[in-house]
Amino acid sequence: MQPYFVLVRPQMGENIGAAARAMANFGLNRMRIVDPRDGWPNPKAVAMASGAGRLLDGAQIAAGTADAIADCTAVYATTARARGLTKRVLTPEAAMAEATARIAGGERVAVLFGPERAGLENDDIARAEAIISVPVDPDFPSLNLAQCVLLTAYEWRRQTAESQPERMEFARTEPASAVEIEKLGDHYEKVMDEAGFFFPATKADGMKLVMRNMWARLPLTRADVQLLHGVLRQLVRWKDRG
């Protein structure tokens, strides 16, 4: 299950399409559209959706906000402006964490997004139990419809999909093993010793220790190790030819 993203009186087909694309990016496909200004279906929305056309095909059209959320038990309204209404105000992260828990409990959740020019009206927001407010620069709080949908969809995805905060992409290689790094260190130490690098002798052990520590600290791949061996071999060949 997932929340319904309700676009209230959207003005441009292009923005509806961009919102659909943003939803599809994060695995959301439940769109409802309230009274679209330019009618429905809208070819400009389909063109902008760029592959998310099926989401638009399944979009439900409603005459008013009340109709669009009639079957929902939890409703959030996105707005950047104070509206003079007593409401909880949540970040997208907090709202989607709450929405995830409520949907898991069997509830239907809707998120309202307002029209491009002025956002949601108080009559729309009054029907929501809480406000979602993106922590933007207060001197420039306005977000494009699709941007707001994207940020909210991203936070939904973070709550519902397992993802690693950081990972390494290996291009046809793999991490170097400890023995490969050890042999790389041996190779450099031997050649640099022959070149007289470790001077004076009283500092040689300390310099070698620093170099060993450097090799161990670097996140080297097997390809990196092979390249570094090759660099050193070529330098030695070049010196010998000279």
FIKOLZA-1660 file (N, C-alpha, C; in steps of 0.1 Angstrom, whole numbers, plus 5000, padded with zeros to 4 digits):
% residues 242
   i   px   py   pz ch aa at
   1 5008 4988 5000  A  M  N
   1 5000 5000 5000  A  M CA
   1 5009 5013 5000  A  M  C
   2 5003 5023 4995  A  Q  N
   2 5010 5036 4994  A  Q CA
   2 5000 5047 4995  A  Q  C
   3 5005 5060 4997  A  P  N
   3 4996 5071 4998  A  P CA
   3 4991 5075 4984  A  P  C
   4 4980 5082 4984  A  Y  N
   4 4975 5089 4972  A  Y CA
   4 4981 5103 4972  A  Y  C
   5 4987 5106 4960  A  F  N
   5 4992 5120 4958  A  F CA
   5 4981 5127 4950  A  F  C
   6 4975 5137 4956  A  V  N
   6 4963 5144 4951  A  V CA
   6 4968 5158 4946  A  V  C
   7 4967 5160 4933  A  L  N
   7 4971 5173 4927  A  L CA
   7 4958 5181 4926  A  L  C
   8 4957 5192 4934  A  V  N
   8 4945 5200 4935  A  V CA
   8 4946 5211 4925  A  V  C
   9 4936 5211 4916  A  R  N
   9 4935 5222 4905  A  R CA
   9 4948 5225 4898  A  R  C
  10 4956 5215 4894  A  P  N
  10 4968 5218 4886  A  P CA
  10 4965 5226 4874  A  P  C
  11 4974 5235 4870  A  Q  N
  11 4972 5244 4859  A  Q CA
  11 4978 5240 4846  A  Q  C
  12 4989 5234 4846  A  M  N
  12 4996 5230 4834  A  M CA
  12 4998 5215 4833  A  M  C
  13 4995 5210 4821  A  G  N
  13 4997 5196 4818  A  G CA
  13 5011 5192 4820  A  G  C
  14 5021 5200 4817  A  E  N
  14 5035 5197 4818  A  E CA
  14 5038 5194 4833  A  E  C
  15 5032 5202 4842  A  N  N
  15 5035 5199 4856  A  N CA
  15 5029 5187 4861  A  N  C
  16 5017 5183 4856  A  I  N
  16 5011 5170 4860  A  I CA
  16 5020 5159 4855  A  I  C
  17 5025 5160 4843  A  G  N
  17 5034 5150 4837  A  G CA
  17 5047 5149 4845  A  G  C
  18 5053 5160 4849  A  A  N
  18 5065 5160 4857  A  A CA
  18 5063 5154 4871  A  A  C
  19 5051 5157 4876  A  A  N
  19 5048 5151 4889  A  A CA
  19 5046 5136 4888  A  A  C
  20 5040 5131 4877  A  A  N
  20 5039 5117 4875  A  A CA
  20 5053 5110 4874  A  A  C
  21 5061 5117 4867  A  R  N
  21 5075 5111 4865  A  R CA
  21 5082 5111 4879  A  R  C
  22 5080 5121 4887  A  A  N
  22 5087 5121 4900  A  A CA
  22 5081 5110 4909  A  A  C
  23 5068 5108 4908  A  M  N
  23 5062 5097 4916  A  M CA
  23 5068 5083 4911  A  M  C
  24 5068 5081 4898  A  A  N
  24 5073 5069 4893  A  A CA
  24 5088 5066 4897  A  A  C
  25 5096 5077 4898  A  N  N
  25 5110 5075 4902  A  N CA
  25 5111 5068 4915  A  N  C
  26 5101 5070 4924  A  F  N
  26 5102 5065 4937  A  F CA
  26 5091 5054 4940  A  F  C
  27 5086 5048 4929  A  G  N
  27 5077 5037 4931  A  G CA
  27 5063 5040 4935  A  G  C
  28 5058 5052 4933  A  L  N
  28 5045 5056 4936  A  L CA
  28 5036 5056 4924  A  L  C
  29 5024 5052 4925  A  N  N
  29 5015 5052 4912  A  N CA
  29 5001 5055 4915  A  N  C
  30 4998 5061 4927  A  R  N
  30 4984 5064 4930  A  R CA
  30 4982 5079 4929  A  R  C
  31 4978 5084 4918  A  M  N
  31 4976 5098 4916  A  M CA
  31 4961 5101 4915  A  M  C
  32 4957 5112 4921  A  R  N
  32 4944 5117 4919  A  R CA
  32 4945 5132 4915  A  R  C
  33 4936 5136 4906  A  I  N
  33 4937 5150 4901  A  I CA
  33 4924 5157 4903  A  I  C
  34 4924 5168 4910  A  V  N
  34 4912 5176 4912  A  V CA
  34 4911 5187 4902  A  V  C
  35 4900 5187 4894  A  D  N
  35 4896 5198 4886  A  D CA
  35 4908 5204 4878  A  D  C
  36 4915 5196 4869  A  P  N
  36 4926 5202 4862  A  P CA
  36 4922 5213 4853  A  P  C
  37 4929 5224 4853  A  R  N
  37 4924 5236 4845  A  R CA
  37 4922 5233 4830  A  R  C
  38 4932 5226 4824  A  D  N
  38 4931 5224 4810  A  D CA
  38 4924 5211 4806  A  D  C
  39 4916 5205 4815  A  G  N
  39 4909 5193 4812  A  G CA
  39 4917 5181 4812  A  G  C
  40 4911 5169 4810  A  W  N
  40 4917 5156 4811  A  W CA
  40 4911 5146 4801  A  W  C
  41 4918 5138 4794  A  P  N
  41 4933 5137 4794  A  P CA
  41 4940 5149 4788  A  P  C
  42 4953 5150 4791  A  N  N
  42 4961 5161 4786  A  N CA
  42 4973 5156 4779  A  N  C
  43 4975 5158 4766  A  P  N
  43 4986 5153 4759  A  P CA
  43 5000 5159 4763  A  P  C
  44 5000 5171 4768  A  K  N
  44 5012 5177 4773  A  K CA
  44 5017 5170 4786  A  K  C
  45 5007 5165 4794  A  A  N
  45 5011 5157 4806  A  A CA
  45 5018 5144 4802  A  A  C
  46 5012 5138 4792  A  V  N
  46 5017 5125 4788  A  V CA
  46 5032 5127 4782  A  V  C
  47 5033 5137 4774  A  A  N
  47 5047 5140 4768  A  A CA
  47 5057 5142 4779  A  A  C
  48 5053 5150 4789  A  M  N
  48 5063 5153 4800  A  M CA
  48 5065 5142 4810  A  M  C
  49 5056 5132 4810  A  A  N
  49 5057 5121 4820  A  A CA
  49 5069 5112 4816  A  A  C
  50 5073 5112 4803  A  S  N
  50 5085 5105 4799  A  S CA
  50 5086 5091 4804  A  S  C
  51 5076 5082 4800  A  G  N
  51 5077 5068 4804  A  G CA
  51 5067 5065 4816  A  G  C
  52 5062 5075 4822  A  A  N
  52 5053 5073 4833  A  A CA
  52 5038 5075 4829  A  A  C
  53 5036 5072 4816  A  G  N
  53 5023 5074 4810  A  G CA
  53 5012 5065 4817  A  G  C
  54 5016 5053 4821  A  R  N
  54 5007 5043 4827  A  R CA
  54 5002 5049 4840  A  R  C
  55 5010 5056 4847  A  L  N
  55 5006 5062 4859  A  L CA
  55 4994 5072 4857  A  L  C
  56 4996 5080 4846  A  L  N
  56 4986 5090 4842  A  L CA
  56 4973 5083 4837  A  L  C
  57 4975 5071 4830  A  D  N
  57 4963 5064 4826  A  D CA
  57 4955 5059 4838  A  D  C
  58 4961 5057 4849  A  G  N
  58 4954 5052 4861  A  G CA
  58 4950 5063 4870  A  G  C
  59 4953 5076 4867  A  A  N
  59 4950 5087 4876  A  A CA
  59 4935 5088 4877  A  A  C
  60 4930 5091 4889  A  Q  N
  60 4916 5093 4891  A  Q CA
  60 4913 5108 4891  A  Q  C
  61 4902 5112 4885  A  I  N
  61 4898 5126 4884  A  I CA
  61 4887 5128 4894  A  I  C
  62 4888 5139 4901  A  A  N
  62 4877 5143 4911  A  A CA
  62 4873 5157 4908  A  A  C
  63 4861 5160 4911  A  A  N
  63 4855 5174 4909  A  A CA
  63 4860 5183 4920  A  A  C
  64 4862 5178 4932  A  G  N
  64 4866 5187 4943  A  G CA
  64 4875 5179 4953  A  G  C
  65 4882 5187 4961  A  T  N
  65 4891 5181 4971  A  T CA
  65 4884 5171 4980  A  T  C
  66 4872 5175 4985  A  A  N
  66 4865 5166 4994  A  A CA
  66 4862 5152 4987  A  A  C
  67 4859 5152 4974  A  D  N
  67 4857 5140 4967  A  D CA
  67 4869 5132 4966  A  D  C
  68 4881 5139 4964  A  A  N
  68 4893 5132 4962  A  A CA
  68 4898 5125 4974  A  A  C
  69 4894 5129 4986  A  I  N
  69 4900 5123 4998  A  I CA
  69 4889 5116 5006  A  I  C
  70 4877 5114 5000  A  A  N
  70 4865 5109 5007  A  A CA
  70 4868 5096 5014  A  A  C
  71 4876 5087 5008  A  D  N
  71 4879 5074 5013  A  D CA
  71 4891 5073 5022  A  D  C
  72 4897 5084 5025  A  C  N
  72 4910 5084 5032  A  C CA
  72 4908 5088 5047  A  C  C
  73 4916 5082 5055  A  T  N
  73 4915 5084 5070  A  T CA
  73 4925 5094 5075  A  T  C
  74 4936 5096 5067  A  A  N
  74 4946 5106 5071  A  A CA
  74 4950 5114 5059  A  A  C
  75 4950 5127 5061  A  V  N
  75 4952 5137 5050  A  V CA
  75 4963 5147 5054  A  V  C
  76 4973 5149 5045  A  Y  N
  76 4983 5159 5048  A  Y CA
  76 4983 5169 5036  A  Y  C
  77 4985 5181 5040  A  A  N
  77 4985 5192 5029  A  A CA
  77 4999 5199 5029  A  A  C
  78 5004 5200 5017  A  T  N
  78 5017 5206 5015  A  T CA
  78 5015 5221 5013  A  T  C
  79 5022 5229 5020  A  T  N
  79 5022 5244 5019  A  T CA
  79 5034 5250 5025  A  T  C
  80 5038 5261 5020  A  A  N
  80 5050 5267 5025  A  A CA
  80 5046 5280 5033  A  A  C
  81 5034 5283 5033  A  R  N
  81 5030 5296 5039  A  R CA
  81 5021 5293 5052  A  R  C
  82 5022 5302 5061  A  A  N
  82 5013 5302 5073  A  A CA
  82 4999 5305 5068  A  A  C
  83 4989 5298 5073  A  R  N
  83 4975 5300 5068  A  R CA
  83 4966 5304 5079  A  R  C
  84 4970 5306 5091  A  G  N
  84 4961 5310 5101  A  G CA
  84 4953 5299 5106  A  G  C
  85 4957 5287 5104  A  L  N
  85 4949 5275 5109  A  L CA
  85 4958 5267 5119  A  L  C
  86 4951 5262 5129  A  T  N
  86 4958 5255 5139  A  T CA
  86 4961 5240 5134  A  T  C
  87 4973 5237 5131  A  K  N
  87 4977 5224 5125  A  K CA
  87 4990 5220 5130  A  K  C
  88 4992 5207 5131  A  R  N
  88 5006 5202 5132  A  R CA
  88 5013 5205 5119  A  R  C
  89 5026 5209 5120  A  V  N
  89 5034 5211 5108  A  V CA
  89 5046 5201 5108  A  V  C
  90 5047 5193 5098  A  L  N
  90 5057 5183 5097  A  L CA
  90 5067 5185 5086  A  L  C
  91 5079 5180 5087  A  T  N
  91 5088 5180 5075  A  T CA
  91 5083 5168 5067  A  T  C
  92 5087 5168 5054  A  P  N
  92 5083 5156 5046  A  P CA
  92 5088 5143 5052  A  P  C
  93 5100 5143 5058  A  E  N
  93 5105 5131 5064  A  E CA
  93 5096 5126 5075  A  E  C
  94 5092 5135 5084  A  A  N
  94 5084 5131 5095  A  A CA
  94 5070 5127 5091  A  A  C
  95 5065 5134 5081  A  A  N
  95 5051 5131 5076  A  A CA
  95 5051 5117 5069  A  A  C
  96 5061 5114 5061  A  M  N
  96 5061 5101 5054  A  M CA
  96 5064 5090 5064  A  M  C
  97 5072 5093 5074  A  A  N
  97 5074 5082 5085  A  A CA
  97 5060 5079 5091  A  A  C
  98 5053 5090 5094  A  E  N
  98 5040 5088 5101  A  E CA
  98 5030 5081 5091  A  E  C
  99 5030 5085 5078  A  A  N
  99 5022 5079 5068  A  A CA
  99 5025 5064 5066  A  A  C
 100 5037 5061 5067  A  T  N
 100 5041 5047 5065  A  T CA
 100 5035 5038 5076  A  T  C
 101 5036 5043 5089  A  A  N
 101 5030 5036 5100  A  A CA
 101 5015 5035 5099  A  A  C
 102 5009 5045 5095  A  R  N
 102 4994 5045 5094  A  R CA
 102 4989 5036 5083  A  R  C
 103 4996 5036 5072  A  I  N
 103 4992 5027 5061  A  I CA
 103 4994 5012 5065  A  I  C
 104 5005 5010 5072  A  A  N
 104 5008 4996 5077  A  A CA
 104 4997 4992 5087  A  A  C
 105 4990 5002 5093  A  G  N
 105 4979 4999 5102  A  G CA
 105 4966 4998 5095  A  G  C
 106 4966 4999 5082  A  G  N
 106 4954 4997 5074  A  G CA
 106 4947 5009 5070  A  G  C
 107 4953 5021 5073  A  E  N
 107 4946 5034 5069  A  E CA
 107 4949 5037 5054  A  E  C
 108 4941 5046 5049  A  R  N
 108 4943 5052 5036  A  R CA
 108 4948 5066 5038  A  R  C
 109 4959 5070 5032  A  V  N
 109 4966 5083 5034  A  V CA
 109 4966 5090 5020  A  V  C
 110 4963 5103 5021  A  A  N
 110 4964 5112 5010  A  A CA
 110 4973 5124 5013  A  A  C
 111 4980 5128 5003  A  V  N
 111 4988 5140 5004  A  V CA
 111 4983 5150 4993  A  V  C
 112 4980 5162 4998  A  L  N
 112 4975 5172 4989  A  L CA
 112 4986 5182 4984  A  L  C
 113 4986 5184 4971  A  F  N
 113 4995 5194 4965  A  F CA
 113 4987 5204 4957  A  F  C
 114 4991 5217 4960  A  G  N
 114 4983 5228 4954  A  G CA
 114 4986 5232 4940  A  G  C
 115 4978 5240 4934  A  P  N
 115 4981 5245 4921  A  P CA
 115 4993 5254 4920  A  P  C
 116 4999 5256 4909  A  E  N
 116 5012 5262 4907  A  E CA
 116 5012 5277 4911  A  E  C
 117 5002 5284 4909  A  R  N
 117 5002 5299 4911  A  R CA
 117 5003 5302 4925  A  R  C
 118 4994 5297 4933  A  A  N
 118 4992 5301 4947  A  A CA
 118 4992 5290 4957  A  A  C
 119 4992 5278 4953  A  G  N
 119 4992 5267 4963  A  G CA
 119 4978 5264 4967  A  G  C
 120 4977 5256 4978  A  L  N
 120 4964 5252 4983  A  L CA
 120 4957 5264 4990  A  L  C
 121 4944 5264 4989  A  E  N
 121 4936 5273 4996  A  E CA
 121 4932 5268 5009  A  E  C
 122 4928 5278 5018  A  N  N
 122 4925 5274 5032  A  N CA
 122 4913 5263 5032  A  N  C
 123 4905 5264 5022  A  D  N
 123 4894 5254 5022  A  D CA
 123 4899 5240 5020  A  D  C
 124 4910 5239 5012  A  D  N
 124 4916 5226 5010  A  D CA
 124 4924 5222 5023  A  D  C
 125 4932 5231 5028  A  I  N
 125 4940 5228 5040  A  I CA
 125 4932 5224 5052  A  I  C
 126 4920 5230 5053  A  A  N
 126 4911 5228 5065  A  A CA
 126 4907 5213 5065  A  A  C
 127 4908 5206 5054  A  R  N
 127 4904 5192 5053  A  R CA
 127 4915 5183 5057  A  R  C
 128 4927 5188 5059  A  A  N
 128 4938 5180 5063  A  A CA
 128 4941 5181 5078  A  A  C
 129 4946 5170 5083  A  E  N
 129 4949 5170 5097  A  E CA
 129 4963 5176 5101  A  E  C
 130 4972 5176 5091  A  A  N
 130 4985 5182 5093  A  A CA
 130 4990 5188 5080  A  A  C
 131 5000 5196 5082  A  I  N
 131 5007 5203 5071  A  I CA
 131 5021 5197 5069  A  I  C
 132 5024 5196 5056  A  I  N
 132 5038 5192 5053  A  I CA
 132 5045 5205 5048  A  I  C
 133 5056 5209 5054  A  S  N
 133 5063 5221 5050  A  S CA
 133 5078 5217 5048  A  S  C
 134 5082 5219 5036  A  V  N
 134 5096 5217 5033  A  V CA
 134 5105 5228 5039  A  V  C
 135 5116 5224 5046  A  P  N
 135 5124 5234 5052  A  P CA
 135 5133 5242 5042  A  P  C
 136 5126 5250 5034  A  V  N
 136 5133 5258 5024  A  V CA
 136 5138 5272 5029  A  V  C
 137 5145 5279 5021  A  D  N
 137 5149 5293 5025  A  D CA
 137 5136 5301 5027  A  D  C
 138 5134 5307 5038  A  P  N
 138 5121 5315 5040  A  P CA
 138 5120 5327 5031  A  P  C
 139 5132 5332 5025  A  D  N
 139 5132 5343 5016  A  D CA
 139 5127 5339 5002  A  D  C
 140 5127 5325 5000  A  F  N
 140 5123 5320 4987  A  F CA
 140 5117 5307 4989  A  F  C
 141 5105 5306 4994  A  P  N
 141 5099 5293 4998  A  P CA
 141 5091 5286 4987  A  P  C
 142 5089 5293 4976  A  S  N
 142 5080 5287 4966  A  S CA
 142 5087 5275 4959  A  S  C
 143 5079 5264 4958  A  L  N
 143 5084 5252 4951  A  L CA
 143 5075 5249 4939  A  L  C
 144 5081 5245 4928  A  N  N
 144 5073 5240 4917  A  N CA
 144 5065 5228 4921  A  N  C
 145 5053 5226 4915  A  L  N
 145 5045 5214 4919  A  L CA
 145 5053 5201 4918  A  L  C
 146 5060 5199 4907  A  A  N
 146 5067 5186 4906  A  A CA
 146 5079 5185 4916  A  A  C
 147 5085 5196 4919  A  Q  N
 147 5095 5196 4929  A  Q CA
 147 5090 5191 4943  A  Q  C
 148 5078 5197 4947  A  C  N
 148 5073 5193 4959  A  C CA
 148 5069 5178 4959  A  C  C
 149 5063 5174 4948  A  V  N
 149 5060 5159 4947  A  V CA
 149 5072 5151 4948  A  V  C
 150 5083 5155 4942  A  L  N
 150 5096 5148 4942  A  L CA
 150 5101 5146 4956  A  L  C
 151 5102 5157 4963  A  L  N
 151 5107 5157 4977  A  L CA
 151 5099 5148 4986  A  L  C
 152 5086 5149 4985  A  T  N
 152 5077 5140 4993  A  T CA
 152 5078 5126 4989  A  T  C
 153 5079 5123 4976  A  A  N
 153 5080 5109 4971  A  A CA
 153 5093 5103 4976  A  A  C
 154 5104 5111 4975  A  Y  N
 154 5117 5107 4980  A  Y CA
 154 5117 5103 4994  A  Y  C
 155 5110 5111 5003  A  E  N
 155 5110 5107 5017  A  E CA
 155 5101 5095 5019  A  E  C
 156 5091 5093 5011  A  W  N
 156 5083 5081 5012  A  W CA
 156 5092 5069 5009  A  W  C
 157 5100 5070 4998  A  R  N
 157 5108 5059 4994  A  R CA
 157 5119 5056 5005  A  R  C
 158 5124 5066 5011  A  R  N
 158 5134 5064 5022  A  R CA
 158 5128 5056 5034  A  R  C
 159 5115 5058 5036  A  Q  N
 159 5109 5051 5047  A  Q CA
 159 5105 5036 5044  A  Q  C
 160 5103 5033 5031  A  T  N
 160 5098 5020 5027  A  T CA
 160 5107 5011 5020  A  T  C
 161 5118 5016 5015  A  A  N
 161 5128 5008 5008  A  A CA
 161 5141 5008 5015  A  A  C
 162 5147 4996 5015  A  E  N
 162 5160 4995 5021  A  E CA
 162 5171 5000 5011  A  E  C
 163 5179 5009 5016  A  S  N
 163 5190 5015 5008  A  S CA
 163 5202 5017 5016  A  S  C
 164 5213 5015 5010  A  Q  N
 164 5226 5017 5017  A  Q CA
 164 5230 5032 5017  A  Q  C
 165 5234 5038 5028  A  P  N
 165 5238 5052 5027  A  P CA
 165 5250 5055 5018  A  P  C
 166 5258 5045 5017  A  E  N
 166 5270 5046 5008  A  E CA
 166 5273 5032 5003  A  E  C
 167 5277 5031 4991  A  R  N
 167 5282 5019 4985  A  R CA
 167 5292 5022 4974  A  R  C
 168 5300 5012 4971  A  M  N
 168 5310 5013 4961  A  M CA
 168 5306 5006 4948  A  M  C
 169 5307 5012 4937  A  E  N
 169 5305 5006 4924  A  E CA
 169 5318 5001 4918  A  E  C
 170 5320 4988 4916  A  F  N
 170 5332 4983 4910  A  F CA
 170 5330 4981 4895  A  F  C
 171 5339 4987 4888  A  A  N
 171 5338 4986 4873  A  A CA
 171 5348 4975 4869  A  A  C
 172 5342 4963 4867  A  R  N
 172 5349 4951 4863  A  R CA
 172 5362 4948 4871  A  R  C
 173 5360 4950 4884  A  T  N
 173 5371 4947 4894  A  T CA
 173 5365 4944 4907  A  T  C
 174 5374 4943 4917  A  E  N
 174 5369 4940 4931  A  E CA
 174 5380 4945 4941  A  E  C
 175 5376 4946 4953  A  P  N
 175 5386 4951 4963  A  P CA
 175 5399 4942 4963  A  P  C
 176 5410 4949 4965  A  A  N
 176 5423 4942 4966  A  A CA
 176 5424 4935 4979  A  A  C
 177 5429 4923 4979  A  S  N
 177 5431 4915 4991  A  S CA
 177 5443 4921 4999  A  S  C
 178 5444 4917 5012  A  A  N
 178 5455 4921 5020  A  A CA
 178 5468 4916 5015  A  A  C
 179 5469 4904 5009  A  V  N
 179 5481 4899 5004  A  V CA
 179 5485 4907 4992  A  V  C
 180 5476 4911 4983  A  E  N
 180 5479 4919 4971  A  E CA
 180 5485 4932 4975  A  E  C
 181 5479 4938 4985  A  I  N
 181 5484 4951 4990  A  I CA
 181 5498 4950 4997  A  I  C
 182 5499 4939 5004  A  E  N
 182 5512 4936 5010  A  E CA
 182 5523 4935 4999  A  E  C
 183 5520 4927 4988  A  K  N
 183 5530 4926 4978  A  K CA
 183 5533 4939 4970  A  K  C
 184 5523 4947 4969  A  L  N
 184 5525 4961 4963  A  L CA
 184 5534 4969 4972  A  L  C
 185 5532 4968 4985  A  G  N
 185 5541 4975 4994  A  G CA
 185 5555 4970 4993  A  G  C
 186 5557 4957 4992  A  D  N
 186 5570 4951 4991  A  D CA
 186 5577 4956 4978  A  D  C
 187 5569 4956 4967  A  H  N
 187 5575 4960 4954  A  H CA
 187 5580 4975 4955  A  H  C
 188 5572 4984 4960  A  Y  N
 188 5576 4998 4961  A  Y CA
 188 5587 5000 4971  A  Y  C
 189 5587 4993 4982  A  E  N
 189 5597 4994 4992  A  E CA
 189 5611 4990 4986  A  E  C
 190 5611 4979 4979  A  K  N
 190 5623 4973 4973  A  K CA
 190 5629 4983 4963  A  K  C
 191 5620 4988 4953  A  V  N
 191 5625 4997 4943  A  V CA
 191 5630 5010 4948  A  V  C
 192 5622 5015 4958  A  M  N
 192 5626 5028 4963  A  M CA
 192 5638 5027 4972  A  M  C
 193 5640 5016 4978  A  D  N
 193 5652 5014 4986  A  D CA
 193 5664 5014 4977  A  D  C
 194 5663 5006 4966  A  E  N
 194 5674 5006 4956  A  E CA
 194 5677 5020 4950  A  E  C
 195 5667 5028 4949  A  A  N
 195 5669 5042 4944  A  A CA
 195 5674 5051 4954  A  A  C
 196 5676 5047 4967  A  G  N
 196 5681 5056 4977  A  G CA
 196 5671 5065 4983  A  G  C
 197 5658 5062 4982  A  F  N
 197 5648 5071 4987  A  F CA
 197 5648 5072 5002  A  F  C
 198 5650 5060 5009  A  F  N
 198 5649 5060 5023  A  F CA
 198 5662 5065 5029  A  F  C
 199 5663 5078 5030  A  F  N
 199 5675 5085 5035  A  F CA
 199 5671 5097 5044  A  F  C
 200 5678 5098 5055  A  P  N
 200 5690 5091 5060  A  P CA
 200 5685 5077 5066  A  P  C
 201 5695 5069 5068  A  A  N
 201 5692 5056 5073  A  A CA
 201 5685 5056 5086  A  A  C
 202 5688 5066 5095  A  T  N
 202 5681 5066 5108  A  T CA
 202 5666 5069 5107  A  T  C
 203 5661 5074 5095  A  K  N
 203 5647 5076 5093  A  K CA
 203 5640 5066 5084  A  K  C
 204 5648 5056 5079  A  A  N
 204 5643 5047 5069  A  A CA
 204 5631 5039 5075  A  A  C
 205 5633 5033 5087  A  D  N
 205 5622 5025 5092  A  D CA
 205 5609 5033 5094  A  D  C
 206 5610 5045 5098  A  G  N
 206 5598 5053 5100  A  G CA
 206 5591 5056 5087  A  G  C
 207 5599 5059 5076  A  M  N
 207 5594 5062 5063  A  M CA
 207 5587 5050 5057  A  M  C
 208 5593 5038 5059  A  K  N
 208 5587 5026 5054  A  K CA
 208 5574 5023 5061  A  K  C
 209 5573 5026 5074  A  L  N
 209 5561 5024 5082  A  L CA
 209 5550 5033 5077  A  L  C
 210 5553 5046 5074  A  V  N
 210 5543 5055 5069  A  V CA
 210 5538 5050 5055  A  V  C
 211 5547 5045 5047  A  M  N
 211 5543 5040 5034  A  M CA
 211 5534 5028 5035  A  M  C
 212 5537 5019 5044  A  R  N
 212 5529 5007 5046  A  R CA
 212 5515 5011 5051  A  R  C
 213 5515 5021 5060  A  N  N
 213 5502 5026 5065  A  N CA
 213 5494 5032 5054  A  N  C
 214 5500 5039 5045  A  M  N
 214 5493 5046 5034  A  M CA
 214 5487 5035 5025  A  M  C
 215 5494 5025 5021  A  W  N
 215 5488 5014 5013  A  W CA
 215 5476 5008 5019  A  W  C
 216 5477 5005 5032  A  A  N
 216 5466 4998 5039  A  A CA
 216 5454 5007 5040  A  A  C
 217 5457 5020 5041  A  R  N
 217 5446 5030 5043  A  R CA
 217 5438 5033 5030  A  R  C
 218 5444 5031 5019  A  L  N
 218 5438 5034 5006  A  L CA
 218 5428 5023 5002  A  L  C
 219 5416 5027 4997  A  P  N
 219 5406 5017 4993  A  P CA
 219 5410 5011 4979  A  P  C
 220 5420 5004 4978  A  L  N
 220 5425 4999 4965  A  L CA
 220 5417 4988 4960  A  L  C
 221 5415 4988 4946  A  T  N
 221 5410 4976 4940  A  T CA
 221 5421 4968 4934  A  T  C
 222 5417 4956 4929  A  R  N
 222 5428 4948 4922  A  R CA
 222 5433 4955 4910  A  R  C
 223 5424 4962 4902  A  A  N
 223 5429 4969 4891  A  A CA
 223 5438 4980 4895  A  A  C
 224 5436 4987 4906  A  D  N
 224 5445 4998 4911  A  D CA
 224 5459 4992 4914  A  D  C
 225 5459 4980 4920  A  V  N
 225 5471 4974 4924  A  V CA
 225 5479 4970 4912  A  V  C
 226 5473 4964 4902  A  Q  N
 226 5479 4960 4889  A  Q CA
 226 5485 4973 4882  A  Q  C
 227 5477 4984 4882  A  L  N
 227 5482 4996 4876  A  L CA
 227 5494 5002 4883  A  L  C
 228 5494 5002 4896  A  L  N
 228 5506 5007 4904  A  L CA
 228 5518 4999 4902  A  L  C
 229 5516 4985 4901  A  H  N
 229 5528 4977 4898  A  H CA
 229 5533 4980 4884  A  H  C
 230 5524 4982 4875  A  G  N
 230 5529 4985 4861  A  G CA
 230 5536 4998 4860  A  G  C
 231 5531 5008 4867  A  V  N
 231 5537 5022 4867  A  V CA
 231 5552 5020 4872  A  V  C
 232 5554 5013 4883  A  L  N
 232 5567 5012 4889  A  L CA
 232 5576 5004 4879  A  L  C
 233 5571 4993 4873  A  R  N
 233 5579 4985 4864  A  R CA
 233 5584 4994 4852  A  R  C
 234 5575 5002 4847  A  Q  N
 234 5578 5010 4835  A  Q CA
 234 5588 5020 4839  A  Q  C
 235 5587 5026 4851  A  L  N
 235 5597 5036 4855  A  L CA
 235 5611 5030 4856  A  L  C
 236 5612 5017 4861  A  V  N
 236 5625 5010 4862  A  V CA
 236 5630 5007 4848  A  V  C
 237 5622 5003 4839  A  R  N
 237 5626 5000 4825  A  R CA
 237 5631 5013 4819  A  R  C
 238 5624 5024 4821  A  W  N
 238 5628 5036 4815  A  W CA
 238 5642 5041 4820  A  W  C
 239 5644 5039 4833  A  K  N
 239 5657 5042 4839  A  K CA
 239 5668 5034 4833  A  K  C
 240 5665 5020 4832  A  D  N
 240 5675 5011 4827  A  D CA
 240 5679 5014 4812  A  D  C
 241 5669 5018 4804  A  R  N
 241 5672 5022 4790  A  R CA
 241 5681 5034 4790  A  R  C
 242 5679 5043 4799  A  G  N
 242 5687 5056 4799  A  G CA
 242 5701 5053 4803  A  G  C
% end
